[in-house]
Amino acid sequence: MPSRLMRELTPRQRAAAKSLPSASRTALSEWCDVLRHIDETVHNASAVGGGAFIARMQALQKLPTQLASGDARCGYPALAECMARQSIPAALLRECIEGASLDLVRAQPRDQAQLDQFLFKIAGVPLLVACRLAGTAEEELRPTIDRLGALAQSISQLPRISEDLARGRIYLTLEAMNAGGVTREELGRQEMSPALWEFAKQLADENARQLDQLQPQVEAMAPDFPRAFALATHTDAAESLRAWAAKGHAFFAPPPPPTLAMRIRGAFGRSPK
């Protein structure tokens, strides 16, 4: 699975959560546990395959209803109580499961619409549920939170393209790669060609533009906790993008410098004695 937003709270998100009552903070922590459970269950079940996969997925599908109904026996009592009290629907949790499952069947999104469908489910919805734990209505949050979650998730994946390639996954759209003159084979070589440098720079510029465009909407959110939590997520994403820029927008880590033995082999065409 890709490293999902909200699997663990960042220091900024934890600081924002201090304004929540103790029970809600516990619920938020359990929500992160649930997201890890979803990802690990889907991933492990797919590795097993067959009847075991079906059985584990069926068990996972029961969790949203248990949480939304306040059933403390689900293993996440604080989250279940909070979701029932705030009327957070089971449908939101099912979207998270659907997003994790999409990763099993789609190696690369065709276009931005397909990528957004995936990102909204694995990042936008988790962020939305976290903000709703304070009692804010969904309609006040969803457009901004969906976009912020998807953008933060997309930015976090840019420096880890080599890890995703090792899993047979590319979280860049085929449409964007074709427009940038970048091929899957070129990515597979894991060397930054001039075309890849230019493509990466364009992605960075577009993500930075979207972050700037989104910031006023995040700052205008209410009440206090959703705004603070969303601002923390926005700041984390901007910082991640700056860190990637400081590394030259490289998709891949540079190869290590050659050792003395490697230089000798290169010079003489044989292994040193």
FIPA-881367 format. One line per 3 residues: their letters; for each residue x, y, z of N, C-alpha, C, CB. Coordinates in steps of 0.02 Angstrom, whole numbers, plus 50000, padded with zeros to 5 digits. Glycine has a CB too. Example, Ala and Ser with C-alpha at 12.3 -4.5 7.8 and 13.67 -1.06 7.14 Angstrom:
2
as> 50660 49716 50390 50615 49775 50390 50660 49835 50390 50565 49776 50452; 50642 49888 50354 50684 49947 50357 50645 50002 50394 50704 49970 50286
// end
This chain:
273
mps> 50042 49940 50000 50000 50000 50000 50044 50062 50000 49953 50000 50061; 50020 50117 49969 50057 50179 49976 50054 50203 50047 50030 50233 49929; 50103 50243 50067 50102 50270 50135 50044 50320 50140 50170 50304 50153
rlm> 49994 50302 50179 49931 50339 50179 49934 50398 50229 49873 50292 50196; 49906 50454 50206 49895 50510 50252 49853 50486 50310 49861 50569 50215; 49870 50509 50371 49832 50495 50432 49846 50426 50462 49760 50501 50418
rel> 49893 50388 50435 49911 50326 50469 49941 50341 50537 49961 50284 50425; 49977 50397 50541 50003 50422 50604 49996 50498 50603 50077 50400 50616; 49982 50527 50660 49977 50600 50664 50047 50630 50662 49940 50622 50727
tpr> 50054 50686 50626 50117 50722 50626 50120 50765 50689 50124 50765 50561; 50178 50791 50707 50183 50835 50765 50135 50895 50761 50254 50861 50774; 50127 50924 50703 50081 50981 50695 50009 50959 50706 50088 51013 50626
qra> 49991 50901 50679 49922 50877 50689 49909 50860 50762 49910 50815 50645; 49958 50831 50796 49950 50817 50868 49940 50882 50908 50010 50778 50895; 49978 50933 50889 49971 50998 50924 49901 51026 50912 50025 51048 50899
aak> 49876 51020 50851 49808 51045 50837 49755 51007 50876 49793 51040 50761; 49768 50943 50887 49719 50900 50921 49715 50914 50996 49735 50828 50909; 49762 50952 51023 49761 50966 51095 49699 51005 51116 49823 51005 51115
slp> 49666 51039 51069 49606 51077 51085 49545 51031 51094 49591 51128 51031; 49551 50968 51075 49495 50921 51081 49488 50895 51152 49504 50863 51032; 49429 50877 51173 49421 50842 51237 49460 50776 51235 49346 50828 51252
sas> 49477 50751 51294 49517 50691 51299 49487 50632 51260 49526 50672 51372; 49422 50623 51267 49389 50566 51233 49395 50572 51157 49316 50562 51253; 49390 50634 51131 49396 50644 51059 49468 50633 51035 49373 50714 51040
rta> 49517 50652 51077 49586 50639 51059 49600 50564 51055 49634 50672 51110; 49571 50526 51102 49577 50454 51100 49544 50426 51038 49547 50422 51163; 49486 50453 51020 49451 50431 50960 49493 50445 50898 49382 50466 50954
lse> 49526 50502 50897 49568 50519 50840 49627 50470 50834 49595 50591 50846; 49657 50453 50890 49711 50404 50890 49686 50336 50865 49741 50397 50960; 49627 50316 50887 49598 50253 50865 49580 50255 50790 49536 50235 50906
wcd> 49563 50313 50765 49548 50320 50693 49611 50305 50652 49521 50391 50677; 49668 50329 50675 49731 50312 50641 49744 50237 50644 49790 50351 50674; 49728 50206 50702 49736 50134 50708 49691 50097 50658 49719 50111 50780
vlr> 49629 50122 50650 49583 50091 50602 49609 50095 50531 49514 50124 50607; 49637 50153 50512 49664 50161 50445 49721 50112 50433 49688 50233 50434; 49765 50104 50483 49819 50054 50475 49790 49984 50469 49868 50058 50535
hid> 49738 49970 50509 49706 49904 50507 49677 49891 50438 49652 49899 50561; 49644 49941 50409 49615 49932 50342 49670 49917 50291 49576 49996 50321; 49722 49957 50291 49776 49947 50242 49809 49879 50250 49828 50001 50249
etv> 49824 49861 50312 49859 49798 50324 49815 49737 50309 49884 49794 50396; 49751 49743 50325 49705 49688 50311 49698 49676 50236 49637 49700 50341; 49688 49730 50198 49681 49724 50126 49745 49696 50095 49663 49792 50094
hna> 49802 49723 50116 49865 49701 50088 49879 49628 50106 49922 49745 50114; 49871 49610 50169 49886 49542 50190 49836 49492 50161 49886 49537 50266; 49773 49512 50158 49722 49467 50130 49735 49454 50056 49652 49497 50139
sav> 49758 49505 50020 49772 49495 49948 49832 49449 49939 49786 49562 49914; 49879 49450 49986 49937 49406 49981 49917 49334 49992 49991 49427 50032; 49867 49323 50035 49843 49255 50049 49803 49229 49990 49801 49253 50113
ggg> 49756 49270 49966 49716 49253 49908 49661 49202 49925 49759 49225 49855; 49621 49186 49873 49570 49135 49878 49517 49148 49931 49601 49070 49892; 49496 49093 49963 49444 49098 50013 49464 49139 50073 49424 49030 50036
afi> 49528 49136 50092 49551 49175 50149 49544 49250 50136 49625 49158 50166; 49557 49270 50074 49550 49341 50055 49477 49362 50064 49574 49353 49982; 49432 49322 50039 49360 49338 50043 49338 49342 50117 49318 49285 50006
arm> 49361 49295 50157 49341 49294 50228 49366 49356 50265 49367 49231 50262; 49428 49375 50253 49456 49433 50288 49423 49497 50265 49532 49436 50277; 49408 49502 50201 49375 49562 50176 49303 49566 50202 49376 49563 50100
qal> 49269 49509 50208 49202 49510 50235 49202 49533 50308 49170 49441 50230; 49252 49511 50346 49257 49533 50416 49271 49608 50419 49313 49494 50452; 49313 49632 50374 49329 49703 50374 49268 49745 50356 49386 49718 50325
qkl> 49226 49719 50311 49167 49756 50289 49117 49767 50346 49134 49720 50232; 49121 49728 50399 49075 49737 50456 49096 49795 50501 49073 49673 50497; 49160 49814 50498 49185 49865 50543 49151 49933 50537 49259 49873 50533
ptq> 49139 49959 50477 49105 50024 50472 49038 50027 50509 49094 50042 50400; 48997 49975 50501 48932 49974 50535 48941 49971 50611 48890 49914 50511; 48989 49932 50634 49001 49927 50706 49022 49995 50734 49056 49875 50720
las> 49067 50029 50700 49091 50093 50724 49035 50146 50723 49150 50117 50683; 48999 50149 50667 48948 50201 50660 48890 50190 50709 48921 50201 50589; 48879 50128 50731 48824 50114 50778 48846 50120 50851 48797 50045 50765
gda> 48912 50134 50861 48936 50142 50930 48951 50077 50965 48886 50180 50969; 48961 50023 50928 48973 49957 50956 49045 49953 50983 48961 49901 50904; 49053 49957 51049 49120 49958 51079 49156 49892 51072 49115 49976 51152
rcg> 49120 49838 51054 49152 49773 51047 49195 49768 50985 49099 49719 51045; 49193 49820 50942 49233 49819 50881 49307 49826 50894 49210 49874 50834; 49326 49845 50954 49397 49852 50971 49421 49924 50972 49437 49814 50923
ypa> 49377 49970 50953 49395 50041 50953 49339 50079 50989 49404 50069 50879; 49334 50071 51054 49275 50097 51091 49267 50173 51089 49278 50075 51162; 49322 50210 51097 49317 50283 51097 49295 50308 51029 49385 50315 51116
lae> 49322 50279 50976 49303 50300 50908 49230 50282 50894 49348 50267 50856; 49209 50223 50915 49139 50202 50903 49091 50249 50939 49129 50129 50928; 49107 50266 51002 49063 50311 51039 49060 50379 51006 49087 50318 51112
cma> 49117 50405 50984 49120 50471 50953 49084 50472 50886 49193 50494 50944; 49093 50420 50845 49060 50418 50780 48985 50415 50788 49085 50358 50740; 48961 50375 50837 48889 50371 50848 48862 50438 50873 48873 50315 50898
rqs> 48899 50470 50917 48876 50534 50946 48875 50589 50893 48921 50555 51005; 48924 50589 50847 48928 50641 50796 48893 50621 50731 49001 50657 50782; 48861 50563 50731 48823 50539 50672 48868 50535 50610 48764 50585 50658
ipa> 48928 50509 50619 48973 50499 50562 48953 50433 50528 49049 50497 50585; 48933 50435 50465 48904 50375 50434 48954 50321 50417 48868 50395 50371; 48930 50259 50417 48972 50202 50398 48996 50208 50326 48933 50136 50407
all> 48958 50243 50284 48977 50250 50214 49046 50281 50205 48924 50291 50177; 49065 50327 50249 49131 50358 50244 49186 50306 50255 49138 50415 50295; 49177 50262 50303 49227 50210 50315 49230 50160 50258 49212 50174 50381
rec> 49173 50147 50228 49173 50101 50170 49212 50131 50112 49101 50085 50147; 49210 50198 50106 49251 50230 50054 49325 50217 50065 49237 50305 50051; 49346 50218 50128 49417 50205 50144 49436 50134 50123 49430 50214 50219
ieg> 49392 50086 50136 49405 50016 50117 49407 50010 50041 49352 49969 50147; 49361 50044 50008 49360 50042 49935 49425 50071 49906 49299 50082 49908; 49449 50125 49937 49511 50155 49913 49570 50107 49920 49526 50219 49951
asl> 49574 50074 49978 49628 50025 49988 49622 49968 49938 49627 49998 50059; 49561 49948 49923 49550 49892 49877 49567 49913 49805 49478 49868 49880; 49556 49976 49788 49573 50000 49720 49647 49989 49705 49555 50074 49713
dlv> 49688 49994 49757 49760 49987 49747 49778 49916 49724 49798 50004 49810; 49735 49868 49736 49748 49799 49716 49736 49788 49642 49706 49752 49756; 49693 49828 49613 49670 49813 49545 49692 49865 49493 49595 49808 49544
raq> 49720 49921 49516 49738 49974 49469 49812 49991 49479 49693 50037 49478; 49854 49973 49431 49925 49985 49436 49944 50058 49423 49963 49940 49388; 49903 50092 49383 49916 50162 49367 49852 50196 49346 49970 50168 49311
prd> 49837 50255 49373 49776 50290 49352 49783 50315 49280 49761 50349 49399; 49728 50312 49244 49728 50333 49174 49732 50409 49168 49666 50308 49138; 49694 50444 49210 49690 50517 49205 49679 50546 49274 49634 50538 49157
qaq> 49672 50612 49278 49665 50645 49343 49601 50624 49379 49666 50720 49334; 49548 50611 49342 49485 50590 49373 49494 50524 49410 49430 50584 49320; 49529 50476 49380 49542 50412 49413 49587 50421 49473 49572 50363 49364
ldq> 49638 50463 49467 49684 50475 49523 49647 50508 49580 49744 50518 49501; 49605 50558 49565 49567 50592 49617 49519 50544 49653 49527 50650 49587; 49488 50499 49615 49443 50450 49646 49480 50410 49699 49413 50402 49592
flf> 49541 50389 49683 49583 50351 49729 49605 50394 49788 49644 50322 49693; 49631 50454 49773 49658 50496 49826 49604 50521 49874 49694 50556 49796; 49545 50536 49849 49491 50558 49893 49473 50504 49944 49428 50578 49852
kia> 49475 50441 49920 49455 50386 49964 49510 50370 50015 49439 50324 49923; 49573 50371 49995 49625 50350 50042 49654 50408 50083 49682 50316 50005; 49638 50470 50064 49666 50527 50100 49614 50580 50118 49720 50559 50059
gvp> 49570 50597 50071 49519 50647 50085 49471 50624 50139 49481 50664 50023; 49446 50562 50133 49398 50537 50182 49429 50529 50252 49369 50470 50159; 49489 50500 50258 49520 50496 50324 49527 50564 50358 49588 50464 50319
llv> 49547 50615 50320 49553 50682 50348 49485 50711 50367 49589 50728 50298; 49434 50696 50325 49366 50719 50339 49340 50690 50405 49320 50702 50281; 49348 50624 50414 49324 50592 50475 49360 50622 50536 49336 50516 50472
acr> 49425 50633 50530 49463 50662 50586 49433 50730 50605 49537 50670 50568; 49418 50772 50556 49391 50838 50570 49319 50833 50597 49391 50881 50507; 49282 50783 50577 49212 50775 50600 49208 50750 50671 49175 50729 50554
lag> 49263 50724 50698 49261 50699 50766 49246 50756 50816 49327 50666 50784; 49256 50818 50794 49240 50876 50836 49167 50897 50830 49286 50934 50819; 49130 50864 50786 49059 50878 50780 49039 50922 50722 49035 50908 50842
tae> 49087 50941 50680 49071 50985 50623 49034 50947 50569 49136 51016 50594; 48984 50978 50539 48944 50946 50487 48986 50934 50424 48882 50988 50471; 48971 50878 50391 49010 50858 50332 49007 50911 50277 48984 50792 50306
eel> 48948 50940 50265 48941 50987 50209 48984 51050 50219 48868 51006 50201; 49003 51065 50281 49045 51123 50294 49118 51108 50279 49038 51145 50366; 49135 51045 50272 49205 51026 50267 49225 50995 50201 49221 50978 50321
rpt> 49180 50956 50171 49201 50908 50120 49238 50937 50060 49143 50871 50096; 49213 50988 50026 49249 51011 49966 49322 51029 49981 49214 51071 49936; 49334 51067 50034 49402 51088 50051 49444 51029 50076 49401 51144 50103
idr> 49415 50988 50120 49453 50933 50150 49470 50880 50098 49413 50903 50207; 49423 50864 50054 49437 50815 50001 49498 50837 49960 49376 50806 49955; 49497 50900 49940 49551 50925 49898 49617 50927 49936 49534 50995 49871
lga> 49615 50949 49999 49675 50953 50039 49705 50883 50052 49660 50987 50106; 49662 50835 50070 49686 50768 50082 49718 50738 50021 49630 50723 50106; 49685 50745 49963 49712 50717 49901 49778 50750 49883 49662 50726 49844
laq> 49782 50816 49892 49843 50852 49874 49901 50833 49920 49831 50928 49877; 49887 50829 49985 49939 50810 50033 49964 50739 50019 49913 50815 50104; 49918 50694 50003 49938 50625 49987 49980 50622 49924 49876 50580 49979
sis> 49959 50658 49873 49995 50659 49810 50066 50685 49819 49958 50702 49758; 50074 50739 49858 50140 50768 49870 50184 50719 49908 50134 50834 49909; 50155 50684 49956 50195 50639 49998 50222 50580 49957 50153 50612 50056
qlp> 50189 50563 49901 50210 50506 49862 50264 50522 49811 50151 50476 49826; 50273 50586 49795 50321 50605 49743 50393 50581 49757 50321 50679 49734; 50420 50588 49818 50488 50565 49829 50495 50489 49836 50516 50598 49890
ris> 50438 50453 49835 50440 50382 49847 50421 50341 49786 50395 50364 49905; 50431 50369 49728 50410 50335 49667 50447 50268 49658 50421 50379 49606; 50510 50266 49678 50548 50203 49671 50517 50148 49714 50622 50214 49690
edl> 50493 50165 49774 50461 50116 49818 50396 50090 49785 50445 50146 49887; 50359 50135 49755 50296 50115 49723 50310 50071 49661 50255 50177 49703; 50363 50089 49623 50381 50049 49564 50398 49977 49584 50440 50080 49528
arg> 50431 49969 49642 50449 49903 49665 50387 49860 49679 50492 49907 49729; 50331 49894 49693 50267 49859 49705 50225 49855 49642 50228 49894 49760; 50253 49878 49585 50216 49877 49523 50163 49930 49518 50184 49811 49514
riy> 50172 49986 49555 50123 50039 49555 50154 50106 49535 50090 50045 49625; 50116 50147 49499 50136 50215 49481 50078 50260 49498 50157 50221 49405; 50088 50309 49542 50035 50355 49561 50042 50421 49524 50035 50367 49638
ltl> 50062 50417 49462 50063 50472 49415 50016 50451 49358 50136 50489 49389; 49976 50496 49333 49928 50475 49282 49963 50462 49215 49874 50528 49273; 49936 50414 49178 49962 50399 49112 49955 50460 49067 49926 50338 49081
eam> 49901 50496 49075 49888 50556 49036 49942 50608 49047 49819 50585 49054; 49961 50621 49110 50013 50670 49126 50081 50647 49101 50016 50683 49201; 50096 50583 49108 50160 50557 49084 50166 50564 49009 50170 50484 49105
nag> 50112 50548 48973 50113 50555 48899 50123 50628 48880 50047 50529 48868; 50089 50673 48915 50096 50745 48900 50167 50769 48914 50046 50786 48940; 50200 50740 48964 50267 50761 48982 50321 50723 48945 50278 50752 49055
gvt> 50301 50677 48901 50351 50639 48863 50389 50589 48906 50399 50685 48830; 50357 50564 48959 50390 50517 49005 50358 50449 48998 50385 50542 49079; 50399 50397 48994 50374 50329 48986 50384 50289 49050 50409 50294 48928
ree> 50345 50235 49056 50352 50189 49113 50422 50159 49114 50299 50134 49110; 50448 50143 49054 50515 50114 49050 50568 50163 49076 50531 50095 48978; 50558 50226 49061 50605 50277 49085 50604 50282 49161 50589 50345 49054
lgr> 50545 50278 49190 50540 50277 49263 50573 50214 49291 50466 50280 49285; 50563 50158 49256 50591 50095 49279 50666 50094 49283 50568 50040 49235; 50699 50135 49242 50773 50138 49245 50797 50175 49308 50801 50173 49182
qem> 50751 50214 49339 50766 50249 49401 50828 50293 49396 50775 50198 49458; 50832 50327 49340 50884 50378 49330 50849 50442 49306 50938 50353 49278; 50870 50498 49334 50837 50561 49318 50864 50589 49251 50848 50612 49374
spa> 50827 50576 49197 50843 50604 49132 50820 50676 49127 50811 50561 49075; 50842 50714 49077 50817 50783 49069 50741 50787 49065 50847 50814 49007; 50710 50738 49031 50637 50738 49026 50605 50727 49094 50613 50684 48977
lwe> 50634 50684 49135 50607 50672 49202 50616 50732 49247 50641 50611 49233; 50674 50766 49241 50685 50827 49282 50632 50878 49266 50755 50856 49269; 50619 50888 49201 50569 50938 49181 50499 50918 49204 50571 50948 49104
fak> 50484 50854 49197 50418 50829 49218 50409 50838 49293 50411 50754 49200; 50461 50822 49332 50457 50830 49405 50448 50903 49424 50520 50801 49438; 50484 50947 49390 50478 51018 49405 50407 51043 49390 50530 51058 49363
qla> 50378 51020 49336 50309 51039 49320 50260 51015 49373 50289 51011 49252; 50270 50953 49397 50227 50927 49450 50234 50968 49513 50244 50853 49465; 50296 50986 49531 50307 51026 49591 50273 51094 49585 50383 51035 49603
den> 50280 51126 49528 50250 51192 49518 50174 51188 49523 50270 51221 49450; 50144 51136 49493 50071 51129 49494 50046 51115 49565 50049 51073 49447; 50082 51073 49602 50062 51059 49671 50068 51121 49715 50104 51002 49700
arq> 50121 51160 49704 50130 51221 49742 50074 51271 49726 50199 51253 49727; 50055 51274 49663 50001 51319 49642 49936 51299 49676 49992 51319 49565; 49921 51234 49678 49860 51210 49709 49860 51222 49785 49850 51136 49694
ldq> 49918 51214 49816 49922 51228 49888 49907 51301 49902 49991 51209 49915; 49937 51346 49863 49925 51418 49871 49851 51434 49860 49968 51459 49822; 49821 51403 49810 49751 51416 49794 49705 51391 49850 49732 51381 49728
lqp> 49725 51337 49883 49683 51307 49935 49690 51342 50003 49701 51234 49942; 49745 51375 50014 49759 51403 50081 49704 51450 50107 49824 51440 50080; 49678 51497 50067 49625 51541 50093 49562 51502 50114 49606 51593 50041
qve> 49546 51448 50078 49488 51408 50096 49499 51372 50163 49473 51357 50041; 49561 51348 50173 49577 51315 50237 49574 51365 50294 49647 51282 50234; 49602 51424 50284 49602 51475 50336 49532 51500 50354 49646 51534 50315
ama> 49486 51493 50306 49417 51517 50318 49373 51464 50350 49386 51538 50252; 49401 51405 50361 49361 51351 50391 49342 51367 50463 49398 51285 50388; 49288 51337 50486 49267 51343 50556 49235 51276 50575 49216 51403 50566
pdf> 49235 51259 50639 49261 51295 50697 49336 51283 50706 49224 51275 50760; 49359 51294 50767 49431 51298 50779 49469 51234 50762 49444 51315 50850; 49446 51175 50787 49485 51115 50776 49492 51096 50703 49454 51058 50813
pra> 49439 51092 50664 49449 51075 50593 49496 51122 50557 49382 51074 50557; 49490 51188 50572 49534 51236 50540 49607 51224 50561 49513 51307 50558; 49620 51214 50626 49688 51204 50649 49717 51139 50622 49690 51203 50725
fal> 49675 51086 50620 49699 51022 50595 49713 51025 50520 49648 50966 50611; 49669 51058 50483 49679 51065 50411 49740 51109 50397 49616 51095 50378; 49749 51162 50435 49808 51205 50425 49872 51166 50440 49805 51267 50470
ath> 49871 51124 50491 49929 51083 50506 49945 51036 50448 49918 51042 50571; 49893 51006 50419 49902 50961 50362 49928 51000 50301 49836 50926 50345; 49901 51060 50290 49923 51102 50234 49996 51121 50243 49879 51166 50229
tda> 50016 51141 50304 50085 51160 50317 50132 51101 50307 50093 51189 50388; 50112 51042 50331 50152 50982 50321 50164 50968 50247 50119 50921 50355; 50111 50975 50207 50116 50962 50135 50164 51012 50102 50047 50965 50102
aes> 50157 51076 50121 50201 51127 50092 50274 51114 50112 50180 51198 50116; 50285 51093 50173 50353 51079 50196 50382 51019 50159 50354 51066 50272; 50341 50968 50148 50362 50909 50110 50381 50928 50039 50307 50856 50110
lra> 50342 50973 50009 50356 50995 49941 50421 51034 49939 50299 51037 49913; 50433 51077 49990 50497 51114 49992 50556 51068 50002 50495 51166 50049; 50547 51016 50042 50602 50969 50054 50618 50931 49989 50584 50918 50110
waa> 50567 50915 49951 50578 50881 49887 50614 50929 49838 50511 50857 49857; 50595 50992 49839 50627 51042 49796 50701 51049 49815 50592 51109 49801; 50716 51046 49880 50786 51052 49902 50829 50995 49877 50788 51055 49978
kgh> 50797 50940 49860 50833 50882 49833 50831 50882 49756 50804 50817 49860; 50811 50939 49728 50810 50946 49656 50752 50912 49622 50873 50918 49628; 50698 50899 49659 50639 50865 49632 50656 50796 49604 50607 50908 49577
aff> 50704 50763 49636 50725 50697 49612 50675 50644 49634 50796 50679 49638; 50652 50603 49586 50608 50548 49602 50646 50491 49636 50574 50522 49538; 50711 50487 49622 50750 50430 49646 50811 50456 49684 50772 50385 49588
app> 50832 50419 49735 50893 50436 49771 50953 50425 49725 50900 50394 49837; 51003 50470 49729 51062 50460 49686 51099 50397 49707 51109 50521 49691; 51132 50363 49659 51169 50302 49676 51227 50320 49722 51195 50267 49613
ppp> 51248 50273 49766 51304 50287 49810 51368 50295 49771 51312 50232 49862; 51416 50335 49797 51479 50343 49762 51516 50277 49757 51523 50395 49797; 51553 50266 49703 51587 50202 49694 51641 50191 49747 51619 50198 49624
tla> 51647 50130 49769 51700 50112 49816 51765 50104 49778 51683 50048 49855; 51820 50098 49815 51885 50088 49783 51885 50024 49741 51941 50085 49835; 51855 49971 49768 51853 49908 49731 51813 49916 49666 51821 49853 49774
mri> 51758 49954 49669 51718 49965 49608 51757 50004 49556 51654 50001 49625; 51797 50054 49579 51837 50094 49532 51891 50051 49500 51869 50154 49568; 51921 50005 49538 51972 49961 49510 51942 49914 49458 52006 49920 49566
rga> 51883 49887 49474 51849 49844 49426 51834 49881 49362 51785 49815 49456; 51812 49944 49369 51797 49984 49310 51858 49999 49268 51765 50048 49331; 51915 50009 49302 51976 50027 49266 52007 49967 49230 52027 50057 49313
fgr> 52003 49907 49262 52038 49849 49235 51991 49796 49208 52083 49819 49288; 51927 49807 49217 51879 49759 49191 51879 49693 49227 51893 49748 49119; 51904 49691 49289 51905 49628 49327 51903 49645 49401 51967 49585 49309
spk> 51889 49596 49441 51887 49606 49513 51957 49612 49541 51851 49548 49546; 51967 49656 49590 52033 49662 49620 52051 49600 49660 52035 49723 49665; 52115 49583 49661 52140 49526 49700 52143 49545 49773 52210 49503 49675
// end
